[in-house]
Amino acid sequence: MNLKIFFEEVFEELCKFGVVEEMNVCDNLGDHLVGNVYVKFSDEEEADNALKGLFGRWYAGRPMVPEFSPVTDFREARCRQYDEGTCGRGGQCNFMHVRYVSRDVMTYCDKLARKARRVNRSKSRSRSRDRRKRSRSKERDRRDRDGRRSRRGDSPGRSGRDDRHKDDHERRSNRRDSRDRGGRRERHERDSHRPSSSLQGNGEGRSERDQSKPESYYQQ
């Protein structure tokens, strides 16, 4: 298959899932590298979207088997001797033998990458606006709930003040009741020790001075 067509088609398809920062097509013949294409996205979320979107699909009559790679720096995985044209292991080398593409292909892929970045920034701004809108909506709902509670008199601040006023009123009432009971008790004690001057009854309430007088004295 023509490398130019393959590279452009695959790169364009991958740009649908996010920003492609790097793409390498291996020329190795070893079992663990033959037919491999290594792609680096700008973040893990985009790589995960590509993994889910490409799984089970076919290209040129062959199934695609995408998976995450433990390699994070492709420069360390490349065979430097192959880049210099001096690798003696050939296709069985355990390091990546990256196939080169022409300048016009790279220019075309750069345009696709810039377009994907613009789309990605637009999506990010849209998500940010949506988050701000949701945040403002939640804030309005919270203020409305607080306002309704305040109108009903059920707001936490007002309820606390009402409870304090009620406690103060109860304490003042208890003090007044205690003073009234004490005053009544003092008056009762004074009255109980005061000599009786009543003329009614059988004479038991008379004082010693009055008992000396005859009963006929009171009947006159």
Order of alpha helices (4+ residues) and beta strands (2+ residues): alpha-beta-beta-alpha-beta-beta-alpha-alpha-alpha-alpha-alpha-alpha
